[in-house]
Amino acid sequence: MTYILSLLTGKLIPILGGVVALALAFFGIRFKFIRQGRKIEQAKQQAATKRNLETRDEIEEAISGRTDDDKRKGLKKWSR
């Protein structure tokens, strides 16, 4: 019985500890890349949304024929 315990504590436990450490390192790095990829994708989507909003504003200005200053003057009348 002591021979089995000495084998476990002497050789098997350090090997298992190393395997667990390698697995944790692998998954830690993997999750780090997943988080970075998610942040990159969110940044791309935010940039696309910003471009879409700017394009929408340009189209609305072209259709209405009024600039931002003209719009503000019109809104001042209503805010008083």
Order of alpha helices (4+ residues) and beta strands (2+ residues): alpha-alpha-alpha
